[in-house]
Every structure is written in structure tokens, then in C-alpha cells.
Amino acid sequence: MKFLFVVQGEGRGHITQAMTLNDILTKNGHEVVAVLVGKSNFRELPEFFTRKFGTKVLRFDSPNFLPASKNKKTNIWISIIYNFLKAGFYVKSIFFIHKQIKKKEVDVVINFYDLMVGLTYLLFPPKIPCVCIAHQYIFLHPEYRFPDTNKVELCMLKFFTRLTCVRARKLLALSTKKMENIPERRIFVVPPLLRKAVLETQVSDGNYLHGYMLNDTYADGIIQFQQEHPDVYLHFFWDRKGAAEETVINDHLSFHRLNDKRFIEYMAGCKAYATTAGFESVCEAMYMGKPVLVVPTHIEQACNAFETSQLGAGIVAGDFDLEKLLEYIPLYHKKADFRDWVEQAEEYILEALSIHPIFAKK
């Protein structure tokens, strides 16, 4: 079967999930013929992703969160206004996506949580079936527990999530634990899509803290922490535009551009991990048995952070309080059942897509 991917380009999670699903589909005799990626003026598409898919990658304008003052917390209202003013560009994106679906003659469209796909199927529905896959679809599951947070923003998050999956045949909800499928709501719960390299990497306990920042001005706080704790080694990743592959602050602190291989290597060897509450890297840390500090920057990440704490996988903070993370390390317990769940991902995904090898087209 032929597939077309549409990937939300915000952050790292949807990108690596698309890479993993591509490997699963290819392994089982299918083909991803094109990858459409929503672009942002504030972030760069990681080089490892373009290297993976090459000329299959096509870009289009898509709504993104904007950082608020000091480039830390996301201001959802500023984001709404900004994206409203760019409505004309997004209309062009809808026509672009519709054209590519028709042009590539694919059997299935896979949407990794991009709003433009939902709007395309709402306004000009293609005949090609669409399947949506993301952690965010677990927010639509009736058993999912939300944090005690801003109710308006939570309603907006659910509304946005529903817009991304208009007329989708199935919603594959990536989940940290097994939950019942809800077919009448099109919800099918599947394990996180972690890359093969994550599953096969040899894990060790190193002497440094590892981290990822969605918004790069958190770097100021990291630098200050290291100055106050000169004996702590730190390796943090960011997606700062124009940054070198490695920015060495001193012999104990370095910032790295996003790189798939190095990111996993540093994760496997760290003693703990700090991040801005993205789903994917938290799951990678859980799989490798690493304590986590999560720093949510918007409502979606607040849900991720709450889920992380409820699972006993990490702690939540309003900033990169690395001293708090160091204190948490001896209290952390690894999650063996989570590893078992993750390792069933291929089986669950293929079954949910109804393209297990015994059903595949010859």
C-alpha cells in the first residue's frame, strides 16, 4: 500500500514518530511516497529528518504555538491572533495538501496531528481515507485523567484536537499505558512509537544530566545553574536557528543541535533527563529507566507533565530546577511494564491500520 504522511513540525515528537512508522510500514512491504511537513518561522526542521526522507519532504504553512515573553512559556492567545492573521497562507496550505493527496495516488493518508489535514477533510474532503496518530488523541478518551488546570484552555485543546481529525477513519492514540479501545469514537489505543535505535541502545548510568528545550532561552537558567553547581556535568539539546552542532559553554556544559543519533546516545548514558514536557522524549527516558524533570510550556504539555507524575516516572516544575531533579534521582523506580508495552507497538499499529502482513496487498 502507498501512504502519504502529513506531520506537524512543532517540536520533536511527531517527527520521530513519523520516522518510526515509516520503518514499520517499509519493513512490512508498504511505501511512504511523500511526507508533508508544517513549517514554522521560529524553528528549523531537524537535519536528521530531511536526511531520512530526502526529496519526499514537502513543506507548507501550518499554525504553531508562539513563545511568550523571554521565549519561555507559550501564550495561547497571542498564538491564536498570530495564526488568525496568517489565515490566507493556511488556505493555500489546504489546497496544497488536497493537491498532493490526489497527485501522489496514495491509498491512505496518515496525519501526525496537523490541523491543516483536518481542515482539508472538512472543507474539501478527498476520497482517500485518513488515519490520525498522536498522543493527543488520548485526550479524547473518556478514561483519561486531566490535571486541575485552566478549563478554557483545556476545552480549546480538545477542540483543536478534534479539528485535526475531521472525517478520519481511525484515531491512533499513543498512550503510556494500555487502555480500552473506543471504536464508536474511532479511538484505538496503541503504544508509543519509539525508534528502533532507542529500543536497541545499551543503557548505562553516566555522570551527567541530559536535557531538551523546546524554547531555547531556557539556556540562560541552565548556564546559571551550572555556574552555581560547577561539579555537575550537563548536555542539553535545542533547536536554536543558526546554532553550531555543539556550543561549548565550558568543560562541564554543552548545548547541542538536535541530532537523532547523539540525542539517543546522551539519553542512554545520562543519570537523569530534563525536558519541556514533550511526550516522545519522556517515553524514551521511561523506556531507558531515566528519572525525568518535566517543565510544561503550554496546556498540552501540562497534561503530559501531570501524566508523567501520575505514572511515577518523574517530577514537574515551573522551570529547569535541576537541583530538584538531582534530589529525585534516588527516589526513582524503573517501569518494567512500560518497556513491555512499548515493545508491542508494531503489532498494535499494524492491527489498528488493518494492514498486518497477512492482509497486505501483493
C-alpha positions as CSV (number, residue, x, y, z in Angstrom):
1,M,0.0,0.0,0.0
2,K,1.1,3.6,-0.6
3,F,1.0,6.1,2.2
4,L,1.3,9.9,2.4
5,F,2.4,11.4,5.8
6,V,1.4,14.8,7.0
7,V,3.5,15.9,10.0
8,Q,3.1,18.7,12.4
9,G,6.6,20.3,12.5
10,E,6.3,21.7,16.1
11,G,8.8,20.1,18.5
12,R,10.4,16.7,18.0
13,G,7.8,14.1,18.9
14,H,5.7,13.9,15.7
15,I,8.8,14.0,13.6
16,T,10.4,10.9,15.2
17,Q,7.1,9.1,15.3
18,A,6.8,9.6,11.6
19,M,10.3,8.2,11.1
20,T,9.4,5.1,13.2
21,L,6.1,4.5,11.4
22,N,7.9,4.7,8.1
23,D,10.3,2.0,9.2
24,I,7.4,-0.2,10.3
25,L,5.5,0.2,7.1
26,T,8.6,-0.3,4.9
27,K,9.5,-3.4,6.8
28,N,6.1,-4.8,6.1
29,G,6.2,-4.2,2.4
30,H,4.5,-0.8,2.2
31,E,5.7,2.6,0.9
32,V,5.6,6.2,2.1
33,V,5.6,8.2,-1.1
34,A,5.6,11.7,0.3
35,V,6.0,13.5,3.6
36,L,4.3,16.9,4.0
37,V,5.6,18.9,7.0
38,G,4.0,22.0,8.5
39,K,6.7,24.7,8.8
40,S,7.3,27.5,11.4
41,N,9.2,30.7,11.2
42,F,10.6,30.0,14.7
43,R,12.0,26.5,14.3
44,E,14.1,24.5,11.9
45,L,13.2,21.1,10.7
46,P,15.9,18.8,12.1
47,E,18.5,17.7,9.6
48,F,18.2,14.1,10.6
49,F,14.5,14.1,9.4
50,T,15.3,15.6,6.0
51,R,18.1,13.1,5.6
52,K,15.8,10.2,6.4
53,F,13.1,11.1,3.8
54,G,15.2,13.1,1.3
55,T,13.2,14.5,-1.6
56,K,10.0,13.1,-0.3
57,V,9.7,16.0,2.2
58,L,7.5,18.9,1.1
59,R,6.8,22.0,3.3
60,F,3.6,24.0,3.8
61,D,2.5,26.8,6.2
62,S,0.8,25.5,9.3
63,P,-0.3,27.0,12.7
64,N,2.2,26.9,15.5
65,F,2.4,28.0,19.1
66,L,4.3,31.2,19.7
67,P,6.6,31.7,22.6
68,A,5.6,34.4,25.0
69,S,8.0,37.0,26.7
70,K,11.5,35.8,27.2
71,N,10.8,32.9,24.8
72,K,9.7,30.5,27.7
73,K,6.0,30.0,28.3
74,T,3.7,29.8,25.4
75,N,1.0,32.5,25.2
76,I,-2.0,30.7,23.7
77,W,-3.9,34.0,23.0
78,I,-1.0,35.6,21.1
79,S,-0.7,32.4,19.2
80,I,-4.4,32.5,18.2
81,I,-4.1,36.1,17.0
82,Y,-0.9,35.5,15.1
83,N,-2.3,32.4,13.3
84,F,-5.6,34.2,12.5
85,L,-3.6,36.9,10.7
86,K,-1.9,34.2,8.6
87,A,-5.2,32.7,7.6
88,G,-4.5,33.4,3.9
89,F,-1.4,31.3,4.0
90,Y,-3.3,28.4,5.6
91,V,-5.9,28.4,2.9
92,K,-3.1,27.9,0.4
93,S,-1.9,25.0,2.5
94,I,-5.3,23.3,2.4
95,F,-5.3,23.4,-1.4
96,F,-1.7,22.2,-1.4
97,I,-2.5,19.2,0.8
98,H,-5.5,18.3,-1.3
99,K,-3.5,18.5,-4.5
100,Q,-0.7,16.3,-3.1
101,I,-3.1,13.7,-1.9
102,K,-4.6,13.5,-5.4
103,K,-1.3,13.8,-7.2
104,K,0.5,11.0,-5.3
105,E,-2.3,8.5,-5.8
106,V,-1.9,7.1,-2.3
107,D,-4.1,4.5,-0.5
108,V,-4.0,6.1,3.0
109,V,-3.1,9.5,4.4
110,I,-1.5,9.4,7.9
111,N,-1.9,12.6,9.8
112,F,0.5,13.3,12.7
113,Y,-1.7,15.9,14.4
114,D,-1.5,18.7,11.8
115,L,-4.6,21.0,11.8
116,M,-4.4,21.6,8.0
117,V,-5.3,18.0,7.3
118,G,-8.4,18.2,9.4
119,L,-9.5,21.4,7.7
120,T,-8.8,19.8,4.3
121,Y,-11.1,16.9,5.1
122,L,-13.6,19.3,6.5
123,L,-13.8,21.7,3.5
124,F,-12.7,19.6,0.5
125,P,-12.7,16.0,1.7
126,P,-10.5,13.8,-0.5
127,K,-11.7,10.3,-1.3
128,I,-8.6,8.8,0.2
129,P,-9.1,7.6,3.8
130,C,-7.2,9.3,6.6
131,V,-5.9,7.9,9.8
132,C,-4.7,10.2,12.6
133,I,-1.9,9.3,15.0
134,A,-0.6,11.2,18.0
135,H,-0.5,11.1,21.8
136,Q,-3.0,14.0,21.9
137,Y,-5.9,11.7,20.8
138,I,-5.8,10.0,24.2
139,F,-7.1,13.4,25.5
140,L,-10.4,12.4,23.8
141,H,-10.6,9.0,25.7
142,P,-13.2,9.1,28.4
143,E,-10.9,7.4,31.0
144,Y,-8.0,9.9,30.5
145,R,-7.3,12.0,33.7
146,F,-6.5,15.7,33.3
147,P,-4.7,18.0,35.7
148,D,-6.6,20.7,37.6
149,T,-5.8,23.5,35.2
150,N,-7.3,26.2,33.1
151,K,-10.6,24.9,31.9
152,V,-10.9,27.2,29.0
153,E,-7.5,26.3,27.6
154,L,-8.4,22.6,28.2
155,C,-11.6,22.9,26.1
156,M,-9.6,24.7,23.4
157,L,-7.1,21.9,23.4
158,K,-9.8,19.3,22.9
159,F,-11.5,21.4,20.3
160,F,-8.2,21.8,18.4
161,T,-7.5,18.0,18.6
162,R,-11.0,17.3,17.2
163,L,-10.3,19.7,14.3
164,T,-7.2,17.8,13.3
165,C,-9.1,14.5,12.8
166,V,-12.2,15.6,11.0
167,R,-13.6,12.6,9.0
168,A,-10.6,10.4,9.9
169,R,-11.3,6.7,9.8
170,K,-9.3,6.0,13.0
171,L,-7.6,7.9,15.7
172,L,-4.5,6.0,16.9
173,A,-3.9,7.3,20.4
174,L,-0.3,6.8,21.6
175,S,-0.5,6.0,25.2
176,T,1.9,5.4,28.1
177,K,-0.3,2.5,29.2
178,K,-2.9,0.1,27.8
179,M,-6.5,1.3,27.8
180,E,-9.7,0.1,26.2
181,N,-10.4,1.0,22.5
182,I,-13.5,3.1,21.9
183,P,-14.5,2.2,18.4
184,E,-17.6,4.3,18.4
185,R,-15.4,7.3,18.9
186,R,-12.8,6.0,16.4
187,I,-10.2,5.8,19.2
188,F,-7.7,2.9,19.2
189,V,-5.1,2.9,21.9
190,V,-1.5,1.9,20.8
191,P,1.9,2.0,22.5
192,P,4.3,4.9,21.9
193,L,6.2,4.8,18.6
194,L,9.8,4.7,19.8
195,R,12.6,4.3,17.2
196,K,14.5,1.0,16.9
197,A,17.7,2.8,18.0
198,V,16.1,3.6,21.3
199,L,14.9,0.0,21.8
200,E,18.4,-1.4,21.0
201,T,20.7,1.1,22.7
202,Q,22.8,-0.1,25.5
203,V,21.9,1.9,28.7
204,S,24.3,2.9,31.3
205,D,24.4,5.3,34.3
206,G,26.6,8.3,33.5
207,N,27.7,11.3,35.5
208,Y,25.8,14.0,33.6
209,L,22.3,15.4,33.2
210,H,20.7,15.3,29.8
211,G,18.0,17.7,28.5
212,Y,15.9,19.1,25.7
213,M,14.5,22.6,25.5
214,L,11.6,23.4,23.1
215,N,12.3,27.1,23.8
216,D,16.0,28.0,23.7
217,T,16.1,30.9,26.2
218,Y,15.8,28.4,29.0
219,A,19.5,28.1,28.3
220,D,20.1,31.2,30.5
221,G,18.8,29.3,33.5
222,I,20.9,26.2,32.6
223,I,24.0,28.3,32.4
224,Q,23.3,29.9,35.8
225,F,22.7,26.6,37.4
226,Q,26.0,25.2,36.2
227,Q,27.8,28.3,37.5
228,E,26.2,27.7,40.9
229,H,27.0,23.9,40.7
230,P,30.3,23.7,38.9
231,D,30.7,20.0,39.7
232,V,27.6,19.0,37.7
233,Y,28.1,17.9,34.0
234,L,25.3,18.9,31.6
235,H,24.4,18.1,28.0
236,F,21.3,19.9,26.6
237,F,19.8,19.8,23.2
238,W,17.9,22.7,21.5
239,D,16.7,23.7,18.0
240,R,18.1,27.3,18.1
241,K,18.3,28.6,14.5
242,G,21.8,29.0,13.2
243,A,23.4,27.4,16.2
244,A,26.5,25.3,15.8
245,E,26.3,21.5,16.1
246,E,27.8,21.9,19.6
247,T,28.0,25.1,21.7
248,V,30.5,24.6,24.4
249,I,30.0,26.9,27.4
250,N,32.7,25.2,29.5
251,D,34.1,21.8,30.1
252,H,31.0,20.9,32.1
253,L,28.2,22.3,29.9
254,S,27.4,22.0,26.2
255,F,24.4,22.7,24.1
256,H,23.8,20.5,21.0
257,R,21.7,20.9,18.0
258,L,19.0,18.2,17.6
259,N,20.7,15.1,16.2
260,D,18.9,11.8,16.3
261,K,21.9,9.6,17.0
262,R,23.6,11.9,19.5
263,F,20.4,12.6,21.4
264,I,19.8,8.9,22.0
265,E,23.4,8.3,23.0
266,Y,23.3,11.0,25.6
267,M,19.9,9.8,26.8
268,A,21.2,6.2,27.2
269,G,24.2,7.4,29.2
270,C,22.8,10.1,31.5
271,K,21.8,9.8,35.1
272,A,18.6,11.8,34.6
273,Y,16.7,13.8,32.0
274,A,15.1,17.3,32.0
275,T,12.7,18.5,29.3
276,T,9.9,20.8,28.3
277,A,7.3,18.0,28.8
278,G,7.2,16.6,25.2
279,F,5.6,13.2,25.1
280,E,8.1,11.4,22.9
281,S,11.4,12.1,24.8
282,V,9.7,11.4,28.1
283,C,8.7,8.0,26.8
284,E,12.3,7.4,25.6
285,A,13.6,8.3,29.1
286,M,11.0,6.0,30.7
287,Y,12.0,3.1,28.4
288,M,15.7,3.6,29.3
289,G,14.9,3.9,33.0
290,K,15.9,7.5,33.5
291,P,14.4,9.9,36.1
292,V,12.7,12.9,34.5
293,L,12.0,16.5,35.3
294,V,9.3,18.0,33.1
295,V,8.8,21.7,32.6
296,P,5.5,22.3,30.7
297,T,5.3,25.4,28.5
298,H,1.6,25.2,27.4
299,I,-1.7,23.4,28.2
300,E,-0.8,20.3,26.2
301,Q,2.5,19.8,28.0
302,A,0.7,20.5,31.3
303,C,-1.3,17.3,30.6
304,N,1.8,15.4,29.6
305,A,3.6,16.6,32.8
306,F,0.6,15.5,35.0
307,E,0.6,12.1,33.3
308,T,4.3,11.7,33.9
309,S,4.0,12.4,37.6
310,Q,0.9,10.1,38.0
311,L,2.9,7.3,36.4
312,G,5.7,7.8,38.9
313,A,8.1,8.5,36.0
314,G,9.2,12.0,37.0
315,I,8.5,15.3,38.7
316,V,7.0,18.5,37.5
317,A,8.5,22.1,37.9
318,G,7.8,25.5,36.5
319,D,11.4,26.0,35.4
320,F,14.5,23.9,34.9
321,D,15.1,23.3,38.6
322,L,17.9,20.8,38.2
323,E,18.7,20.7,41.9
324,K,15.2,19.3,42.4
325,L,15.9,16.7,39.7
326,L,19.2,15.6,41.4
327,E,17.3,15.2,44.7
328,Y,14.7,13.0,42.9
329,I,17.2,10.5,41.3
330,P,17.5,8.2,44.4
331,L,13.7,8.1,44.7
332,Y,13.0,6.9,41.2
333,H,11.9,3.3,40.3
334,K,12.2,1.9,36.8
335,K,9.0,0.9,34.9
336,A,9.4,-2.7,33.5
337,D,5.7,-2.9,32.4
338,F,6.2,0.2,30.3
339,R,9.1,-1.5,28.4
340,D,6.8,-4.5,27.7
341,W,4.0,-2.2,26.4
342,V,6.4,-0.2,24.1
343,E,7.8,-3.4,22.5
344,Q,4.3,-4.3,21.3
345,A,4.0,-1.1,19.2
346,E,4.4,-2.7,15.8
347,E,1.8,-5.3,16.4
348,Y,-0.7,-2.8,17.7
349,I,-0.1,-0.3,15.0
350,L,-0.4,-2.8,12.1
351,E,-3.6,-4.3,13.6
352,A,-5.1,-0.8,14.1
353,L,-4.2,0.1,10.5
354,S,-5.6,-3.3,9.3
355,I,-2.5,-3.8,7.2
356,H,-0.9,-6.7,9.1
357,P,1.2,-8.7,6.5
358,I,-1.5,-11.4,6.1
359,F,-3.9,-8.7,4.8
360,A,-1.3,-6.7,2.8
361,K,-1.8,-6.2,-0.9
362,K,0.5,-8.3,-3.1
